[in-house]
Amino acid sequence: MDRRSFLGGMLLSGLGSFSLKALAGTKTMPHGMSGTMAPGVLLLDPALLSAGEDLVRLPTLANESRQAGLFKATLVAAPFSVPLLSSGPTGFWAYNGTLPGPLIDVTEGDTVEITLVNRLTQPTTIHWHGLPVPPDQDGNPHDAVAPGQSHTYRFVLPVGCAGSYWYHPHPHLLAAEQVYRGLAGGFIVRARRDPLAQIPERLLILSDLKLDATGQIAANDGNDWMNGREGQFVLTNGQNRPLLRFSPQGQERWRVWNANSARYLRLQLPGSTLTLVGTDGGLLEKPHPGQAEYLLAPGQRAEFIVEAGPRRDRARLIGAVYDRGKMGDVAPDSPIAILDVDFSTVGASVPASLPDRLADIPDQGTPVAQKRVIFSESMSMHNGQHSMKFLVNGKQYDMNRIDLTSRVGDVEMWEIVNQSDMDHPFHLHGTQFQVLSREMDGVSVAEPYKAWHDTVNLKSGETVRIKTVQRWPGIRMFHCHILEHEAAGMMGQLKVI
């Protein structure tokens, strides 16, 4: 019996101690799946959630400091209700009562000091996803903030780290729930000299929403824990399929965040092509025009230049179907509408020409060490009970175990291998890296452009090689950024000495 058939049978009979505790929302969750699955809940008819309102601007986190170069603020994580349906409010968890959390907008070289106040019933942290910050300031699972407590994060953003980042919780076993209930926000580090500053900017934070038939956020079911959570809706800045009225200038710079727990976004804007200008850690060396589509894995960000050209119609940004190898008894995927774009507002102005070179991305040097990370899954049957585990180098995550060791300042080549049956996005904390090559079926292909990443997708059977450097001593996490897989064991710890 092949693995997918095995898992189909597994999900028909279901999940046991793992999912029963997870579905009940308990604070502990064993690293394994076995037994019988609780029945799935009825979901809200997607037509019942209103759509088509004008896209709103993201709220911005106010700077409490008057000192130049110091950004000081407070983020309060707390329950929050939103009147999505006429039947009553929907309960979320949110930072400062906004969905998504307020945008943090700072400049490279700034000192950042943000106090987290935890008004949840669970411990939490803030992980500054992709940002070059010391380990003890990065919301490590070891540094959870208890309910009713607060913690201040402080770090300096080095010159050269301009890019589109985000922040979200990272407590052990609880990150998936806290993110799908609404705890996430954008974080922009602006360059002192931005070659694209003259182009109107659009910020699009895309997040998943799964509502039950009563309009409340549904708990994860067995398929969610197996494949990663996908709801009926992809929200843009907290709105369901809003209307984006395109700039009269006829040209926009889109910063796009994939803040979904597990949904891959195969972005397409039919009738237009995209020019890729940036990835997780900022601008590319040079523009890459003519992109008919772009795959954004969970946790990744990208920047595009979008031009109206001669069109004055309406178009729809969609997430096209992408086969990432889901397992078990799941319905076929369908394209999902993200937002509508109204080009009728475009005037007769001539779009700005893009510079031939956007950024200098230096080579990190010759690697002096190598590491190998293998993603896999393990399936078995014991006493009539099915069991599945997600693994890194053959092991499930253990907070008390160090899996790999690096030295501060060493250039390293990491070989990441996906031996599982589905895609997994690999994320490394505290640094950016350059993708060197991708190998499939023995054929290695060099990356077509130089860019900074902190998250890279691996297809089933694929090997990706990256070059990276850690700048501070301490413990860093590396894991699959499908948050349910991270919780189920697909995470390791790197000790930097």
Rosetta blueprint (number, residue, H / E / L):
1 M L
2 D L
3 R H
4 R H
5 S H
6 F H
7 L H
8 G H
9 G H
10 M H
11 L H
12 L H
13 S H
14 G L
15 L L
16 G L
17 S H
18 F H
19 S H
20 L H
21 K H
22 A H
23 L H
24 A L
25 G L
26 T L
27 K L
28 T L
29 M L
30 P L
31 H L
32 G L
33 M E
34 S E
35 G L
36 T L
37 M L
38 A L
39 P L
40 G L
41 V L
42 L L
43 L E
44 L L
45 D L
46 P H
47 A H
48 L H
49 L L
50 S L
51 A L
52 G L
53 E L
54 D E
55 L L
56 V L
57 R L
58 L L
59 P L
60 T E
61 L L
62 A L
63 N L
64 E L
65 S L
66 R L
67 Q L
68 A L
69 G L
70 L E
71 F E
72 K E
73 A E
74 T E
75 L E
76 V E
77 A E
78 A E
79 P E
80 F E
81 S E
82 V E
83 P E
84 L E
85 L E
86 S L
87 S L
88 G E
89 P E
90 T E
91 G E
92 F E
93 W E
94 A E
95 Y E
96 N L
97 G L
98 T E
99 L L
100 P L
101 G E
102 P E
103 L E
104 I E
105 D E
106 V E
107 T E
108 E L
109 G L
110 D L
111 T E
112 V E
113 E E
114 I E
115 T E
116 L E
117 V E
118 N E
119 R L
120 L L
121 T L
122 Q L
123 P L
124 T E
125 T L
126 I L
127 H E
128 W E
129 H E
130 G L
131 L L
132 P L
133 V L
134 P L
135 P H
136 D H
137 Q H
138 D L
139 G L
140 N L
141 P H
142 H H
143 D H
144 A L
145 V E
146 A L
147 P L
148 G L
149 Q L
150 S E
151 H E
152 T E
153 Y E
154 R E
155 F E
156 V E
157 L L
158 P L
159 V L
160 G L
161 C L
162 A L
163 G E
164 S E
165 Y E
166 W E
167 Y E
168 H E
169 P L
170 H L
171 P L
172 H L
173 L L
174 L L
175 A H
176 A H
177 E H
178 Q H
179 V H
180 Y H
181 R L
182 G L
183 L L
184 A L
185 G E
186 G E
187 F E
188 I E
189 V E
190 R E
191 A L
192 R L
193 R L
194 D L
195 P L
196 L L
197 A L
198 Q L
199 I L
200 P L
201 E E
202 R E
203 L E
204 L E
205 I E
206 L E
207 S E
208 D E
209 L E
210 K L
211 L E
212 D E
213 A L
214 T L
215 G L
216 Q L
217 I E
218 A L
219 A L
220 N L
221 D L
222 G H
223 N H
224 D H
225 W H
226 M H
227 N H
228 G L
229 R L
230 E L
231 G L
232 Q L
233 F E
234 V E
235 L E
236 T E
237 N L
238 G L
239 Q E
240 N E
241 R L
242 P L
243 L E
244 L E
245 R E
246 F L
247 S L
248 P L
249 Q L
250 G L
251 Q E
252 E E
253 R E
254 W E
255 R E
256 V E
257 W E
258 N E
259 A L
260 N L
261 S L
262 A L
263 R L
264 Y L
265 L E
266 R E
267 L E
268 Q E
269 L L
270 P L
271 G L
272 S L
273 T L
274 L E
275 T E
276 L E
277 V E
278 G E
279 T E
280 D L
281 G L
282 G E
283 L E
284 L E
285 E E
286 K E
287 P E
288 H E
289 P E
290 G E
291 Q E
292 A L
293 E L
294 Y E
295 L E
296 L E
297 A L
298 P L
299 G L
300 Q L
301 R E
302 A E
303 E E
304 F E
305 I E
306 V E
307 E E
308 A L
309 G L
310 P L
311 R L
312 R L
313 D L
314 R E
315 A E
316 R E
317 L E
318 I E
319 G E
320 A E
321 V L
322 Y L
323 D L
324 R L
325 G L
326 K L
327 M L
328 G L
329 D L
330 V L
331 A L
332 P L
333 D L
334 S L
335 P L
336 I E
337 A E
338 I E
339 L E
340 D E
341 V E
342 D E
343 F H
344 S H
345 T H
346 V L
347 G L
348 A L
349 S L
350 V L
351 P L
352 A L
353 S L
354 L L
355 P L
356 D L
357 R L
358 L L
359 A L
360 D L
361 I L
362 P L
363 D L
364 Q L
365 G L
366 T L
367 P L
368 V L
369 A E
370 Q E
371 K E
372 R E
373 V E
374 I E
375 F E
376 S E
377 E E
378 S E
379 M E
380 S E
381 M E
382 H E
383 N L
384 G L
385 Q E
386 H E
387 S E
388 M E
389 K E
390 F E
391 L E
392 V E
393 N L
394 G L
395 K E
396 Q L
397 Y L
398 D L
399 M L
400 N L
401 R L
402 I L
403 D L
404 L E
405 T E
406 S E
407 R L
408 V L
409 G L
410 D L
411 V E
412 E E
413 M E
414 W E
415 E E
416 I E
417 V E
418 N E
419 Q L
420 S L
421 D L
422 M L
423 D L
424 H E
425 P E
426 F E
427 H E
428 L E
429 H L
430 G L
431 T L
432 Q L
433 F E
434 Q E
435 V E
436 L E
437 S E
438 R E
439 E E
440 M E
441 D L
442 G L
443 V E
444 S E
445 V E
446 A E
447 E L
448 P L
449 Y L
450 K L
451 A L
452 W L
453 H E
454 D L
455 T E
456 V E
457 N E
458 L E
459 K L
460 S L
461 G L
462 E E
463 T E
464 V E
465 R E
466 I E
467 K E
468 T E
469 V E
470 Q L
471 R L
472 W L
473 P L
474 G E
475 I E
476 R E
477 M E
478 F E
479 H E
480 C E
481 H L
482 I L
483 L H
484 E H
485 H H
486 E H
487 A H
488 A L
489 G L
490 M L
491 M E
492 G E
493 Q E
494 L E
495 K E
496 V E
497 I L
